[in-house]
Amino acid sequence: MKNVFKSQLSVLRQRKRISQEVLAQKLFVSRQSVSKWENGDAEPDIDKLISLSDIFAVDLDFLLAGKQRTDDLILQLQHVSKSFQKPVLKDVNLSVYGRDRIALLGGNGSGKTTIVNLILGLLQPDEGIVSQNFKPQEDLSVMPQENMLIESLRVHEHIALSAQIKRQYSPTLVTDMLAKFKLQQQSKTLVSQLSGGQKRRLSLLISLIRPSKLLVLDEPTVGMDLESIDFFWDYLDHVGGSVVTITHDFNQIDKYFTSVVLLKDGVIAAKESVATIHSKNQTIEQWYRIANKTGSEKQ
């Protein structure tokens, strides 16, 4: 339990923004006890483990070992292959569960975008099965790499139109979303006149108008300014449901994701939970460089 649990505890506490002191108060233990658990110097008893699972709203298996329940399965790719003029994906297996934050890593041409298009239903596999345990029209949200915005609309008009399409519209919603995404001053600005960072922020806003079981983000911070990047990662921490993201922002993967998948030459060359990587005193960037160099399969 030591190696994975201590990392899981630290990640879950940071994600919930609960300090060691506050967590200690909730559990009626000393702050030093929580610190020892996170350092792997001690382990809580079963009553405290049950309390921790309640506080973080996770199962004991997830808290102790990062294991998900099979009935939480949202999406599954089984032995999926896809070719165009040459093979792009070869026998890919991937499962997404209800609380997953998965980072898809890999160089250009590795198959990341093809996997995303298969998940979205924009492509069909040549071989294998893509199983969606959700209703795509209701439970799937997407932020593509390229801004899919109507530039002739004003910002508030675009938000209102998107909300109506998703059957979420109300004047209050438009006002609230403008405030949350810090676009109040641009409310009446034409989308065409927004900066690159503002357009990306608007794209994120539109993808989050409706709560979803699965949010797919394709290089979401490309074109963002530093302020928008900080805002994006902070806001992502408050998103419910599962998230699959193509990104190479290694520092943020360490903070916000539960697992990483490395695609190389059309196959999953490595996949690992963030907690396990941290338990080996590695950063995600260190893990990526080693895994990408060896190309070894880590199932």
N, C-alpha and C positions, 0 to 999 in steps of 0.2 A: 504493500500500500504506500510506502514512504515516498518513492520517487514520483509517482503520478499524482498522488493525493496532495502533496505539498504544492505542486505547480497548479493543480486544479483550484485549490483553495485560494491561492494568490490571484489567479486570473479572474475567478468568479467575484472575489471581493473587490478587485479593481473595476470590473465591469459594472458592478452595482454601486460603485463609488462609496463603499463602506470602509472607513478606516479600521485599523486593528483595534483601536480603543473602543469604537462604537460596536464592533462585532463582539468584543469581549464583554461589553455591558449586556448585550442581547443574550449572551450565553452564560452570564454570571460567572465568568472566569477572569483571570488577570490578563492584561495586554501581553505580558511576557509569555503566557501560555499560547496565545494565538501566534506570536512570533516564533515560538519553538515549533509549532505545527508546520508553519510555512518554511522553516529552515530544515525540517526533517529530523529535528532533535527529539521530538516526542509525538505521540499520537493521541487524539481524543478518544474517549470511551464511546460506546455505541449510542448512548443517550445524546451526547454532544453531536455525533455524526448525524443522527436523525434530525436534530435541531438545525444543523447546518444545511441539510437538504431542504428543509422547510423554508429557511431564510432565503436561500438562493433559488427556490422553486425548481429543483432538479432532483432526479432519482439518485439513490445511493450509488448505483452502478456508475452513473455519470460522474458523481463527486469523487468516487474512489479510483475509477479506472478510465473515465472518459467514454464509457460504453453507453450507447443509446438503446432504447427499447425498440423492438421491431415494429410495434404498432405506431411508432412515431415516424415511420418511413414516409418521406414526402415524394421522393423521386429516386428512380433507379435505372441505371444504364447497365445492361447485361450483354457482354460479349459483342459490343457494338463496333462495327467497322464501316468506314465510309471512304469512297474513292471518287475522285474527279478524273483528271487525266492520269493521276497516279494515286496510290493509297495515301490517305490523309490520317485516318484513324484505324488502328488495328487491334481488335479484341479488347476494347476498353470497358472496364467495369467501374462503376462509381455509384455510391449511395449517398443520399442527402436526407438527413433527419431533421426533426422539428426545431431544434435549437442550434443547428449547425451554422457556423460562419466559415465558409470554405474559400481559400484563396487559390486560384488557378494560376500557376506559374509556368513559364516556358518561353523560349525564344520565338522569333517570327517563323511562321510556318510549322509550328509544333502541333497545331490542331486545336488550340484554345477556342478560337472563334467558331470553329466547326462544332465543337461540343456545345457551346452556348446556343448555336442555331438549332441543334438537335433538341436541346432542352426546351427551347421556345416553340418547337414544332415547325420551324421554317424549313427544316430539312428532314428527310426520312433516312434512316440507316439502310445501307445495302445489306447488312447482316446484323443480327442481334435485336434487342428489344429496348425501347425507352418507355418506362412505366411512370405515368404521372398520377399520383394519388391526390389529386386536387383538380378543381375546375379551372382551366387556364383563363377563361374570360372573367372569372371572379377572383381567383386566388393568386394570380401571377402578375408581378410588376417588373418592368424592365427600364433600365437606363442605358441606352446604347452608347457606343463610343462616339458616334457622330450625333450632333444635336439634331433631333427631329422636331424642329420648331417652325411655326408659321410666322415668318418675320414681318408680315404686314399687320399683325395684330398687336395691340398694346398688351403689356404684361398682365394686367388684371383681366383683360378679355381672354387671353390664352388660358389662364388658370380657370376662369369660369367655364370656358368651352370644354376643357379637359375634365373638369369636375362633372359637367353635365353628361359627357360621354360615359363616364364611369358611375353615373347615377349617385353622385355624392354632393351635388351642388347645393349651396346655400350662401347668401351674402356673408354670413359670419365665417364660413369656411374660407372664403377667398381672403377676407381680412386677416384671419388667423394665420393662414399660410404665408401671406406677404410678410407678416410680422416675424414668424418663426424663421423664415429664410432671409430675413433682413433685406427685403426688396420693396419696402414701403415707398421709398423715395423714387423708385423706378416704376411704380404702379401704372402710371399713364404714359410711360415711355414705350415707343415702338420696340419690338423685340430685335429688329434689325439694328437698332442703335445701342444695344447693350454691349458691354465689354465681354470678352471671351469668358472670364470668370463668372460674370453674372448670368450668361447663357447656360453655363454648366450648372449653376445653382438652380436656375429655373428648370432645367431638365431633371435634376434630382427632385425638386419640388413636385413636378408632374408625376414622376414615378412613384411618389409617396402619398399622393392624394387619397388613395384607398388602401386600407390595411390589406396585407397579402400574406399568404402562407410561404411564398417564395419570391424573393427579390433578386434579380439578376443584374449585375453591374459590369459593364465592359469598359475597362480602363477609365473609371469615373473621374479621376483627377486630371486627366489629360486636358490641357488648355485652361486649367484653373490657376488663379493667382494664389499666393501663399495664404492670404486671409481666407479665401474660399476653401482651400485644402484643409486648413485647420477646422473650419466650420463643418465641412463634410464629414471628417472622421469623428468629430464630437457628436454630430447628429446621428451618424450610423449606429452609435452605441445605444441609442434609444429606439431603434427600429425593432419591432417584433417580427416573429417568423424567422425563416431560414434565409441566409444570404449567400449567394455564389458570386464571387468577384474575380475578374481578371485584373491583376494589379502587380506592380513590382515595387510598391512602396513598403520596403522591408521593415522599417521602423514601426509602421502602423500595423503590419501583419502581426508583429509581436504583441501588440496591445489589444487588437480587436477581433482576431480570428481564432477559431478553435482547431482548425486543421489546414494543412497545405497539401496541394497535389501538384507534382511536377510532370508536365508533359514534354516528351522528347521524341522526335521522329515518329509521331503518331501513336505512341504508347505511353501509359502511365509508368514513368521511370522510377518514381518514388512517391509515397504518400505517408504522412505522419501527423499525429496530433501535435498541436503547438505545446501542450503541456509536457508531452514526452520529450520534445526537442529541448525545452527549457530545463527539464530534469537532467539532461546530459550537459548542462551549462553551455549550450549553443544558442546563438541568435538564429533567427530565420534566415538571414543572409548567409551565415556560415554554413548552415544546413544546406541551403540551396546550392552554394558553390561546390560543396563536396558531392552532393547528390547529382548535380548536373555534370560534374567531371567524370564520376564513375558510371552514371547511367544505370545503376543497379536497381532492381525491382525491390520495393519495400512495401509489402502488402500487410 
